């Protein structure tokens, strides 16, 4: 999700373009989309839909991240964790990034239309616009609530995956979207706390810089409490069983412990650990949903 190496330098031209797609963030988004695909059906996902949906969503997400790198290249150049990006270093031109993004996005949308359905394509296009335009251009430089409002676009992958298989997005899919939406603020504010000097240098109105560290620490705790409650919704709605419930409670308890420690005994090292755990947390939570889904089918848990 992040780079801590200031002098990092992608070697080959291919690796430079790959860096624009933010591969680790893309992987997590695609993973959540794939979980949405499998949860949408009691059986197996048709391989054409699985491959087409995965590739299409990955390419379109990569295109959105490339636009994000283009828009924020000057900001990235002032921040230690992003100054290594080829866009920030001027190693790839504006035209090259635009062409690269257009090709990725075009191929991604065609793949979704041809191998899944039109709804998935249009939802993915809306997600692209929400992230690359609404969040990156409008919200991020304008309000400290940027990550809360803009988190809606980043939370969409499970709905995209669900739509790819079924052609519609029911309530259960939106529960998955809600989980990621509520997870995003404590995840990102933990990063913003220990990278607050970066954001101050870049002039971005992140919560620790506009409202102070104590205020941000409190909001991390409050959002984590809300997240704990929201992650119980799949069990309450009947989408999941005991395997998921136990996993959600255990994973959530650990996240709450981190949030409480940040609130009471803050350190940059603790914020870094919390940020890293939040990524593991989301991955394991969605993996538990998948295991639970098929375990209930096999043994009725």
Legacy VTK file of the C-alpha trace (Angstrom):
# vtk DataFile Version 3.0
C-alpha trace
ASCII
DATASET POLYDATA
POINTS 301 float
0.000 0.000 0.000
2.808 2.406 0.639
6.471 2.902 -0.008
8.865 3.893 2.742
11.921 4.208 0.496
12.683 7.707 -0.693
15.236 6.714 -3.327
13.297 3.834 -4.792
13.742 3.812 -8.561
11.869 1.431 -10.854
14.508 -0.007 -13.172
12.914 -0.915 -16.487
10.394 1.045 -18.518
7.837 -1.685 -17.915
8.300 -1.466 -14.144
7.904 2.319 -14.348
4.538 2.011 -16.064
3.547 -0.766 -13.668
4.325 1.514 -10.734
1.732 4.002 -12.017
-0.988 1.384 -11.472
-0.186 1.081 -7.741
-0.028 -2.736 -7.934
-0.520 -3.497 -4.246
-3.628 -1.317 -3.989
-4.934 -2.806 -7.243
-4.361 -6.324 -5.941
-6.396 -5.661 -2.800
-9.222 -4.115 -4.833
-9.277 -7.049 -7.254
-9.172 -9.522 -4.374
-12.295 -7.930 -2.848
-13.988 -7.958 -6.256
-13.245 -11.668 -6.700
-14.683 -12.397 -3.247
-17.817 -10.540 -4.340
-18.017 -12.811 -7.411
-17.880 -16.010 -5.383
-20.277 -14.793 -2.704
-22.870 -13.960 -5.359
-23.477 -17.597 -6.289
-23.880 -20.861 -4.367
-21.817 -22.649 -7.009
-18.678 -21.766 -8.899
-18.164 -18.627 -10.944
-17.997 -19.298 -14.719
-14.354 -19.088 -15.719
-15.007 -16.546 -18.475
-16.670 -14.211 -15.988
-13.975 -14.824 -13.385
-11.145 -14.078 -15.804
-12.949 -11.288 -17.637
-14.116 -9.589 -14.459
-10.737 -9.869 -12.766
-8.787 -8.585 -15.756
-11.283 -5.854 -16.591
-11.500 -4.512 -13.053
-7.702 -4.680 -12.608
-7.036 -2.787 -15.840
-9.617 -0.099 -15.122
-8.345 0.326 -11.557
-4.809 0.642 -12.884
-5.962 3.309 -15.320
-7.555 5.296 -12.487
-4.393 5.072 -10.395
-2.300 6.242 -13.340
-4.487 9.354 -13.634
-4.094 9.852 -9.890
-0.296 9.752 -10.293
-0.503 12.261 -13.136
-2.692 14.731 -11.253
-0.599 14.462 -8.092
2.875 14.333 -9.605
3.946 17.650 -8.041
2.457 16.678 -4.682
4.084 13.243 -4.864
7.454 14.865 -5.523
7.198 16.678 -2.166
6.296 13.590 -0.153
8.893 11.109 1.045
6.717 8.027 0.521
5.771 8.920 -3.069
8.760 10.861 -4.425
10.113 7.657 -6.017
7.180 7.350 -8.430
8.199 7.751 -12.083
5.521 10.404 -12.570
6.916 12.432 -9.650
10.474 12.062 -10.976
9.445 13.165 -14.467
10.536 9.878 -16.027
7.210 9.452 -17.838
5.594 12.392 -19.614
2.033 13.634 -19.241
1.113 12.440 -22.734
2.571 9.005 -22.071
0.594 8.647 -18.847
-2.623 9.788 -20.541
-2.148 7.329 -23.404
-1.246 4.543 -20.998
-4.326 5.217 -18.865
-6.584 5.454 -21.913
-5.342 2.123 -23.277
-5.676 0.367 -19.924
-9.109 1.822 -19.276
-10.351 1.147 -22.797
-9.215 -2.466 -22.800
-10.569 -2.929 -19.279
-14.017 -1.580 -20.159
-14.172 -3.651 -23.357
-13.193 -6.769 -21.421
-15.921 -6.169 -18.852
-18.535 -5.521 -21.527
-17.571 -8.540 -23.619
-16.995 -11.111 -20.859
-19.298 -9.955 -18.051
-22.120 -7.464 -18.688
-22.854 -3.822 -19.356
-23.833 -3.088 -15.739
-20.403 -4.111 -14.485
-18.741 -1.985 -17.127
-20.763 1.119 -16.274
-20.348 0.644 -12.526
-16.597 0.357 -13.068
-16.602 3.493 -15.211
-18.463 5.316 -12.433
-15.888 4.063 -9.938
-13.086 5.289 -12.213
-14.661 8.761 -12.381
-15.304 8.769 -8.641
-11.663 8.052 -7.821
-9.741 9.774 -10.615
-11.914 12.890 -10.852
-14.162 13.411 -7.814
-11.678 12.224 -5.171
-8.319 13.117 -6.743
-9.207 16.445 -8.377
-11.993 17.789 -6.171
-12.048 16.288 -2.688
-8.450 15.530 -1.746
-7.151 19.108 -2.025
-10.342 20.664 -0.638
-11.424 18.964 2.597
-9.969 16.893 5.459
-12.975 14.610 4.995
-11.634 13.675 1.563
-10.916 10.071 2.493
-14.357 9.617 4.071
-16.334 10.935 1.104
-13.953 9.650 -1.548
-13.839 6.248 0.111
-17.110 5.399 -1.615
-15.344 4.785 -4.917
-12.639 2.677 -3.300
-15.284 0.556 -1.589
-16.991 -0.533 -4.817
-14.985 -3.664 -5.863
-17.282 -6.226 -4.127
-20.293 -4.711 -5.883
-18.450 -4.844 -9.207
-17.636 -8.500 -8.684
-21.197 -9.321 -7.672
-22.606 -7.516 -10.691
-20.189 -9.335 -12.996
-21.728 -12.693 -12.068
-25.393 -11.883 -11.502
-26.040 -8.689 -13.474
-27.440 -6.908 -10.426
-26.268 -5.591 -7.035
-28.463 -6.729 -4.094
-28.339 -5.670 -0.475
-25.706 -8.231 0.532
-23.265 -6.745 -1.980
-23.814 -3.282 -0.533
-23.012 -4.626 2.942
-19.586 -5.601 1.610
-19.202 -2.124 0.120
-20.165 -0.597 3.468
-17.492 -2.633 5.268
-14.742 -1.261 3.023
-16.224 2.243 3.181
-16.070 2.291 7.002
-12.667 0.554 7.038
-11.058 3.228 4.839
-10.881 6.167 7.324
-9.096 4.363 10.201
-6.851 2.624 7.663
-5.827 5.846 5.945
-5.760 8.127 8.991
-3.241 5.792 10.646
-1.019 6.438 7.621
-1.764 10.171 7.721
-0.671 10.352 11.367
2.825 9.002 10.899
3.171 10.715 7.514
1.728 14.038 8.708
4.898 15.958 7.799
4.611 14.697 4.238
1.062 16.005 3.947
2.022 19.265 5.622
4.826 19.775 3.105
2.479 18.978 0.232
-0.218 21.350 1.526
-2.931 18.692 1.599
-5.701 19.175 4.201
-5.398 15.821 5.947
-7.140 15.417 9.289
-4.011 15.342 11.525
-2.841 18.625 9.999
-6.179 20.459 10.037
-7.696 19.190 13.307
-4.715 17.867 15.231
-3.382 14.469 16.191
-5.630 13.950 19.228
-8.754 14.585 17.151
-7.557 12.143 14.497
-6.713 9.483 17.081
-10.214 9.762 18.533
-11.789 9.416 15.110
-9.690 6.347 14.321
-11.071 4.759 17.490
-14.670 5.778 16.756
-14.556 4.535 13.168
-13.001 1.254 14.290
-15.865 0.736 16.743
-18.334 1.401 13.924
-16.373 -0.964 11.683
-16.601 -3.713 14.288
-20.389 -3.362 14.311
-20.678 -3.169 10.525
-18.638 -6.345 10.041
-21.304 -8.248 11.989
-23.916 -7.379 9.353
-23.119 -10.303 7.014
-23.965 -12.690 9.877
-27.084 -10.755 10.893
-28.332 -10.652 7.300
-27.814 -14.403 6.844
-25.086 -13.993 4.240
-22.539 -15.715 6.473
-22.346 -18.211 9.312
-20.284 -18.989 12.385
-16.928 -19.306 10.623
-17.147 -15.708 9.479
-18.647 -14.443 12.741
-15.812 -15.846 14.868
-13.236 -14.516 12.402
-14.820 -11.056 12.294
-14.931 -10.804 16.090
-11.316 -11.910 16.550
-9.946 -9.738 13.734
-12.051 -6.799 14.876
-10.905 -7.163 18.482
-7.279 -6.891 17.362
-8.080 -3.816 15.263
-9.885 -2.260 18.226
-6.874 -2.942 20.439
-4.643 -1.103 17.981
-7.099 1.806 17.761
-7.343 2.041 21.547
-3.554 2.069 21.903
-3.287 4.802 19.267
-5.834 6.848 21.187
-4.190 6.378 24.600
-0.475 5.873 23.899
0.330 7.179 20.438
3.602 6.659 18.614
4.487 6.777 14.936
5.662 3.158 15.159
2.267 2.117 16.511
0.446 4.037 13.764
2.606 2.287 11.167
1.777 -1.122 12.681
-1.914 -0.221 12.725
-1.835 0.802 9.084
-0.141 -2.447 8.092
-2.508 -4.530 10.206
-5.513 -2.821 8.629
-4.492 -4.235 5.241
-4.054 -7.723 6.669
-7.353 -7.288 8.511
-9.384 -6.539 5.404
-7.767 -9.361 3.439
-8.408 -11.936 6.166
-11.951 -10.668 6.774
-12.920 -11.152 3.136
-11.078 -14.462 2.985
-13.140 -15.584 5.994
-16.307 -14.658 4.101
-15.220 -16.869 1.220
-14.307 -19.826 3.444
-17.567 -19.449 5.351
-19.558 -19.300 2.120
-18.364 -22.693 0.911
-18.094 -24.252 4.388
-21.798 -23.650 4.947
-22.548 -25.279 1.634
-20.498 -28.341 2.489
-21.237 -28.954 6.172
-24.059 -26.553 6.963
-22.188 -24.273 9.358
LINES 1 302
301 0 1 2 3 4 5 6 7 8 9 10 11 12 13 14 15 16 17 18 19 20 21 22 23 24 25 26 27 28 29 30 31 32 33 34 35 36 37 38 39 40 41 42 43 44 45 46 47 48 49 50 51 52 53 54 55 56 57 58 59 60 61 62 63 64 65 66 67 68 69 70 71 72 73 74 75 76 77 78 79 80 81 82 83 84 85 86 87 88 89 90 91 92 93 94 95 96 97 98 99 100 101 102 103 104 105 106 107 108 109 110 111 112 113 114 115 116 117 118 119 120 121 122 123 124 125 126 127 128 129 130 131 132 133 134 135 136 137 138 139 140 141 142 143 144 145 146 147 148 149 150 151 152 153 154 155 156 157 158 159 160 161 162 163 164 165 166 167 168 169 170 171 172 173 174 175 176 177 178 179 180 181 182 183 184 185 186 187 188 189 190 191 192 193 194 195 196 197 198 199 200 201 202 203 204 205 206 207 208 209 210 211 212 213 214 215 216 217 218 219 220 221 222 223 224 225 226 227 228 229 230 231 232 233 234 235 236 237 238 239 240 241 242 243 244 245 246 247 248 249 250 251 252 253 254 255 256 257 258 259 260 261 262 263 264 265 266 267 268 269 270 271 272 273 274 275 276 277 278 279 280 281 282 283 284 285 286 287 288 289 290 291 292 293 294 295 296 297 298 299 300
